[in-house]
Amino acid sequence: MTNDDLQGQVNNEDNSEAKKEDEQEEKVEEPVEPVDEKDKKSFFHRDCKHCEKYKTERDEFKAGWQRALADYKNLQQEIANRRSEWVQMSEQQILEEFIPVYENFKKAFGHHPELDGENEEHKKMKSWIDGVGYIMKQYGDVLKSHGVEEIKTIDEKFDPRFHEASGEEESDKEPGIILKEVSGGYKMGERVIKVARVIISK
C-alpha cells in the first residue's frame, strides 16, 4: 500500500467521525407529553369485566373471616370460663373432704374438761388446750381464705336452705329458733356445701 493510499484512508475516517458529530448535533430531543393525573386515576379505578364477581367473592371471604375470628374469640372465652370452673370444682372437692376433719376437730375440742385456774396441773393442761384451740382456729382461717363460711346456728331462725332439724326441745323462745348445733354447716358463696344439723325450739 502506498503512502497516498494510507493518507486517503485516514482522511475518510476523519470525514466519517465529523459526519457522525454533525448528525448528533442536528438531533433535537422530542418533548415528552405529560400524563394527565385524571388519566392515571381513571386507569386504576375503571371497572373491569368481572369486577362485580370479584367484589362479591371479596365480601364473602371478608365476612367468613370475621365470623371465624368471632368464633375463635368466643372459644377462647369459653375455654377460660371452663378452666375457672374446673379449678373451682377441684378446690371445692378438696375442701369438702377437709371439712369433716375440721368438724371432728371442733367436736373433740368442745369436750375438753373444765379446769381450775389455781391448780398448777390444770394450768399446764390449759396451756396445751389453748395451743390446740389455736390450731383449730388456723383450720378455720384456711377455710375462710378459700371462701368457705360456717353457717350460723345458735339463736338463729331455722332456715331449711341451711339447716336440718334433728329434733325439738321445749324452750321459752319462740318456735323455730335454733337452740343447739349438732353438727356445723358450711357454704361457699351462695352454694351450700353441707347443711347444719340443729335442735330447734317447739
C-alpha positions as CSV (number, residue, x, y, z in Angstrom):
1,M,0.0,0.0,0.0
2,T,1.4,3.4,-1.0
3,N,1.6,6.5,1.1
4,D,-1.2,8.1,-0.9
5,D,-3.5,5.2,-0.2
6,L,-2.8,5.4,3.6
7,Q,-3.4,9.1,3.6
8,G,-6.7,8.6,1.7
9,Q,-7.9,6.0,4.3
10,V,-7.1,8.4,7.2
11,N,-9.0,11.2,5.5
12,N,-12.0,9.0,5.0
13,E,-12.1,8.0,8.7
14,D,-11.8,11.7,9.8
15,N,-14.7,12.6,7.5
16,S,-16.8,9.8,8.9
17,E,-16.2,10.9,12.5
18,A,-17.1,14.5,11.6
19,K,-20.3,13.4,9.9
20,K,-21.4,11.5,13.0
21,E,-20.8,14.5,15.2
22,D,-22.8,16.7,12.8
23,E,-25.7,14.2,12.9
24,Q,-25.7,14.1,16.7
25,E,-25.8,17.9,16.9
26,E,-28.6,18.0,14.4
27,K,-30.7,15.7,16.5
28,V,-33.4,17.5,18.5
29,E,-34.9,16.0,21.6
30,E,-38.6,15.4,21.1
31,P,-40.6,16.8,24.1
32,V,-42.4,14.1,26.3
33,E,-46.0,14.8,26.7
34,P,-47.0,14.9,30.4
35,V,-49.5,12.2,31.6
36,D,-52.7,13.7,32.9
37,E,-53.4,12.8,36.5
38,K,-57.1,12.1,35.7
39,D,-56.0,9.5,33.2
40,K,-53.9,7.8,35.8
41,K,-56.8,7.7,38.3
42,S,-59.3,6.6,35.6
43,F,-56.9,3.8,34.7
44,F,-56.6,2.4,38.2
45,H,-60.3,2.9,39.1
46,R,-62.0,1.8,36.0
47,D,-64.4,-1.2,36.2
48,C,-63.3,-4.4,34.7
49,K,-65.3,-7.1,33.1
50,H,-65.6,-9.4,36.2
51,C,-65.3,-6.7,38.9
52,E,-68.7,-7.3,40.4
53,K,-68.0,-11.0,40.7
54,Y,-64.6,-10.4,42.4
55,K,-66.2,-7.8,44.8
56,T,-68.9,-10.4,45.8
57,E,-66.2,-13.0,46.4
58,R,-64.1,-10.5,48.4
59,D,-67.1,-9.6,50.6
60,E,-67.9,-13.3,51.2
61,F,-64.3,-14.0,52.1
62,K,-64.2,-11.0,54.5
63,A,-67.5,-12.0,56.1
64,G,-66.3,-15.6,56.6
65,W,-63.0,-14.3,58.1
66,Q,-64.9,-12.1,60.5
67,R,-67.2,-15.0,61.6
68,A,-64.2,-17.2,62.1
69,L,-62.4,-14.6,64.2
70,A,-65.5,-14.1,66.3
71,D,-65.9,-17.9,66.8
72,Y,-62.2,-18.1,67.8
73,K,-62.6,-15.3,70.4
74,N,-65.8,-17.0,71.8
75,L,-63.9,-20.3,72.0
76,Q,-61.1,-18.6,73.9
77,Q,-63.6,-17.1,76.4
78,E,-65.4,-20.4,76.8
79,I,-62.1,-22.3,77.5
80,A,-61.1,-19.6,80.1
81,N,-64.5,-20.0,81.8
82,R,-64.2,-23.8,81.7
83,R,-60.8,-23.7,83.3
84,S,-62.0,-21.4,86.0
85,E,-64.9,-23.8,86.7
86,W,-62.5,-26.8,86.8
87,V,-60.3,-25.0,89.3
88,Q,-63.3,-24.1,91.5
89,M,-64.6,-27.7,91.3
90,S,-61.2,-29.2,92.2
91,E,-60.8,-26.7,95.1
92,Q,-64.3,-27.4,96.3
93,Q,-63.8,-31.1,96.2
94,I,-60.7,-30.8,98.4
95,L,-62.5,-28.5,100.8
96,E,-65.5,-30.9,101.1
97,E,-63.1,-33.7,102.1
98,F,-61.3,-31.4,104.5
99,I,-64.5,-30.1,106.3
100,P,-65.4,-33.4,108.1
101,V,-61.9,-33.4,109.6
102,Y,-62.3,-29.9,110.8
103,E,-65.7,-30.7,112.2
104,N,-64.4,-33.6,114.2
105,F,-61.6,-31.4,115.5
106,K,-64.2,-28.9,116.7
107,K,-66.3,-31.6,118.4
108,A,-63.3,-33.1,120.2
109,F,-62.1,-29.7,121.3
110,G,-65.6,-28.8,122.6
111,H,-65.4,-31.7,125.1
112,H,-62.3,-30.6,126.9
113,P,-62.7,-30.7,130.8
114,E,-63.3,-27.6,132.9
115,L,-60.1,-26.5,134.6
116,D,-59.3,-24.8,137.8
117,G,-57.1,-21.8,137.2
118,E,-55.4,-22.1,140.6
119,N,-54.3,-25.7,140.1
120,E,-50.8,-26.0,138.8
121,E,-51.5,-29.2,136.8
122,H,-54.6,-27.6,135.4
123,K,-52.6,-24.5,134.3
124,K,-50.3,-26.7,132.3
125,M,-53.2,-28.5,130.7
126,K,-54.9,-25.2,129.9
127,S,-51.8,-24.1,128.0
128,W,-51.9,-27.3,126.0
129,I,-55.7,-26.8,125.3
130,D,-55.1,-23.2,124.3
131,G,-52.5,-24.4,121.8
132,V,-54.9,-26.9,120.3
133,G,-57.5,-24.2,120.1
134,Y,-55.1,-22.0,118.2
135,I,-54.5,-24.8,115.7
136,M,-58.3,-25.3,115.3
137,K,-58.6,-21.5,114.6
138,Q,-55.9,-21.9,111.9
139,Y,-58.0,-24.6,110.2
140,G,-61.0,-22.2,110.2
141,D,-58.9,-19.4,108.8
142,V,-57.8,-21.6,105.9
143,L,-61.4,-22.4,105.1
144,K,-62.3,-18.7,105.2
145,S,-59.4,-17.8,102.9
146,H,-60.9,-20.2,100.3
147,G,-64.4,-18.5,100.6
148,V,-65.9,-21.2,102.9
149,E,-68.2,-19.8,105.6
150,E,-69.7,-21.5,108.6
151,I,-73.5,-21.4,108.6
152,K,-74.8,-19.5,111.7
153,T,-76.9,-21.7,114.0
154,I,-77.4,-20.8,117.7
155,D,-80.2,-18.3,118.3
156,E,-80.9,-18.0,114.5
157,K,-84.2,-18.7,112.9
158,F,-84.4,-22.1,111.3
159,D,-83.9,-21.9,107.6
160,P,-84.4,-25.1,105.6
161,R,-81.9,-23.9,103.0
162,F,-79.1,-24.0,105.5
163,H,-80.4,-26.1,108.4
164,E,-81.6,-29.6,109.0
165,A,-83.7,-30.2,112.2
166,S,-82.5,-33.2,114.2
167,G,-85.0,-32.7,117.0
168,E,-87.1,-30.3,119.0
169,E,-87.0,-29.2,122.7
170,E,-89.2,-27.2,125.0
171,S,-88.0,-23.6,125.4
172,D,-89.1,-20.2,126.4
173,K,-88.0,-18.9,122.9
174,E,-90.4,-18.7,120.0
175,P,-90.8,-21.8,117.9
176,G,-88.2,-22.4,115.2
177,I,-85.3,-20.8,117.0
178,I,-82.2,-22.9,116.9
179,L,-81.1,-24.0,120.4
180,K,-78.2,-26.4,119.8
181,E,-75.9,-27.3,117.0
182,V,-75.4,-31.0,116.4
183,S,-73.0,-30.5,113.5
184,G,-71.8,-27.5,111.7
185,G,-72.9,-26.4,108.2
186,Y,-70.8,-24.7,105.5
187,K,-71.3,-22.8,102.4
188,M,-69.1,-21.3,99.6
189,G,-70.7,-18.2,98.3
190,E,-74.4,-19.0,97.7
191,R,-73.8,-22.7,97.4
192,V,-74.3,-24.8,100.4
193,I,-71.6,-27.5,100.9
194,K,-73.0,-29.0,104.0
195,V,-76.2,-28.1,105.9
196,A,-76.0,-27.6,109.6
197,R,-77.9,-30.2,111.8
198,V,-79.6,-28.4,114.7
199,I,-82.1,-28.7,117.6
200,I,-84.9,-26.2,117.5
201,S,-87.4,-24.9,119.9
202,K,-91.0,-26.2,119.8
